[in-house]
């Protein structure tokens, strides 16, 4: 994976496979402290201690079809390579929290990528789940919450093509307003 948005997509897909009804994605760009932080929190099934201990092993996966789990190890490696770190906490029946830090200016830090496309892909493919995407660029902040969008839609599904187009444009415009470009 060459962009952080693809890592985020992979991690959030893990969340939705674990029956998360709500996934929060927070990206914080803090140039003053030379940090880029990504935090993904879900209310899915969570992992027991034994599974959590194996999560960084690329040859371990709970998937039945493809018995390899590269997503989390690749994200952890990307953080390490860019002068950062990776932490994951999980509790069975409560959910999971992934916290990743990068040195923002590090030459090996992958670009964030297209978060508007990533969010639209997640929403389109997981209409039963809700997503909160929050992006802080220094002290400017943008946020979108599908729970709020659903309230306005009434009977229109959140993954309707026109709704997805609106969400994508909203995210693109919001990120431009706070000075983020993909």
C-alpha positions in Angstrom: 0.0 0.0 0.0 1.5 3.3 -1.1 -1.0 5.7 0.6 -2.2 5.9 4.2 -5.8 6.1 3.0 -5.4 2.5 1.7 -4.2 1.4 5.1 -7.1 3.1 6.7 -9.5 1.4 4.3 -8.0 -2.0 5.2 -8.2 -1.4 8.9 -11.8 -0.1 8.8 -12.8 -3.1 6.7 -11.5 -5.2 9.5 -13.8 -3.2 11.8 -16.8 -3.7 9.7 -16.1 -7.5 9.4 -16.1 -7.5 13.2 -19.6 -6.1 13.2 -18.7 -2.5 14.1 -21.8 -0.3 14.0 -19.7 2.8 14.5 -16.2 3.5 13.3 -14.3 6.8 14.1 -11.4 7.8 12.0 -9.3 10.8 13.2 -6.3 12.2 11.3 -4.3 14.9 13.0 -1.6 16.8 11.2 0.5 18.7 13.7 3.4 20.4 11.9 4.5 22.3 15.0 5.4 19.0 16.6 6.2 17.2 13.3 3.5 14.6 13.9 0.9 12.9 11.8 -1.5 10.8 13.9 -4.1 8.4 12.7 -6.6 6.9 15.2 -9.3 4.4 14.3 -11.8 3.3 17.0 -14.7 0.9 16.5 -17.4 -0.7 18.6 -17.0 -4.1 16.9 -16.5 -7.5 18.4 -13.0 -6.7 19.7 -10.2 -9.3 20.2 -9.2 -11.5 23.0 -5.7 -11.2 24.5 -4.4 -14.2 22.4 -5.6 -12.7 19.1 -4.3 -9.3 20.0 -0.8 -10.8 20.7 -0.8 -12.3 17.1 -2.1 -9.3 15.2 1.3 -8.1 14.1 2.2 -11.5 12.6 1.6 -11.3 8.8 1.0 -15.0 8.7 -1.9 -14.8 11.1 -5.4 -14.0 10.1 -8.9 -14.8 11.4 -10.2 -14.7 7.8 -11.3 -18.1 6.5 -10.6 -17.5 2.8 -7.3 -15.8 2.7 -5.2 -17.0 5.6 -2.7 -14.1 5.6 -3.2 -10.8 7.4 -0.8 -8.2 6.0 -2.9 -5.0 6.7 -2.0 -4.3 10.3 1.7 -5.4 10.0 2.1 -3.2 6.9 0.7 -0.2 8.7 2.9 -0.8 11.7 5.9 -1.1 9.4 5.0 2.1 7.6 4.9 4.0 10.9 8.2 2.6 12.1 9.8 3.4 8.7 8.7 7.0 9.1 10.0 7.5 12.6 6.7 6.7 14.3 5.0 4.0 16.2 1.9 1.8 16.2 -0.4 0.7 19.1 -3.5 -1.4 19.1 -5.9 -2.0 22.0 -8.8 -4.2 21.9 -11.3 -5.8 24.3 -13.7 -8.6 23.4 -17.2 -7.3 23.2 -16.2 -3.7 23.5 -14.2 -2.8 20.3 -10.7 -1.9 19.0 -8.6 1.2 18.9 -5.6 1.5 16.5 -3.3 4.5 17.1 -0.5 5.2 14.6 2.0 8.1 14.7 4.4 9.2 12.0 7.0 11.9 11.8 5.1 14.3 9.5 8.2 15.5 7.6 9.9 12.1 7.3 11.0 11.4 3.8 9.6 7.8 4.0 6.2 8.8 5.3 3.5 7.8 2.8 1.1 10.5 1.6 -2.3 10.5 3.1 -4.0 9.8 -0.2 -7.6 10.4 -1.2 -9.7 10.3 1.9 -12.8 11.4 0.1 -12.6 8.3 -2.1 -11.8 6.1 0.9 -14.7 7.3 2.9 -17.1 6.9 0.0 -15.9 3.4 -0.6 -16.4 2.5 3.1 -19.9 4.0 3.2 -21.0 2.5 -0.1 -19.8 -1.0 0.9 -21.0 -0.9 4.5 -24.4 0.9 4.6 -25.4 -0.6 7.9 -22.4 1.0 9.7 -21.9 4.6 10.7 -18.6 6.5 10.2 -17.2 9.6 11.8 -14.3 11.1 9.9 -12.4 13.9 11.6 -9.4 15.6 10.1 -7.3 18.2 11.9 -4.7 20.2 10.0 -2.7 22.2 12.5 -5.6 24.0 14.2 -8.2 23.8 11.5 -10.7 21.0 11.7 -13.2 19.2 9.4 -15.6 16.5 10.4 -18.3 14.4 8.7 -20.7 12.0 10.6 -23.0 9.6 8.7 -25.4 9.6 11.6 -26.1 13.3 11.0 -26.4 12.6 7.3 -28.9 9.8 7.9 -31.1 12.1 9.9 -31.5 14.4 6.9 -32.0 11.6 4.4 -35.1 10.1 6.1 -35.9 7.1 3.8 -33.0 7.6 1.3 -30.2 5.0 1.8 -26.8 6.5 2.7 -25.2 4.5 -0.1 -27.5 6.0 -2.8 -25.3 7.2 -5.7 -26.5 10.9 -5.3 -25.8 10.7 -1.5 -22.4 9.3 -2.1 -21.6 12.0 -4.6 -22.7 14.6 -2.0 -20.6 13.0 0.7 -17.5 12.9 -1.5 -17.9 16.6 -2.5 -18.5 17.6 1.1 -15.3 15.8 2.2 -13.2 17.2 -0.7 -14.5 20.8 0.0 -14.0 20.4 3.8 -10.4 19.2 3.4 -9.6 22.1 1.0 -11.0 24.5 3.5 -8.6 23.3 6.2 -5.6 23.2 3.8 -5.4 19.4 3.1 -4.8 18.1 -0.4 -4.4 14.5 -1.4 
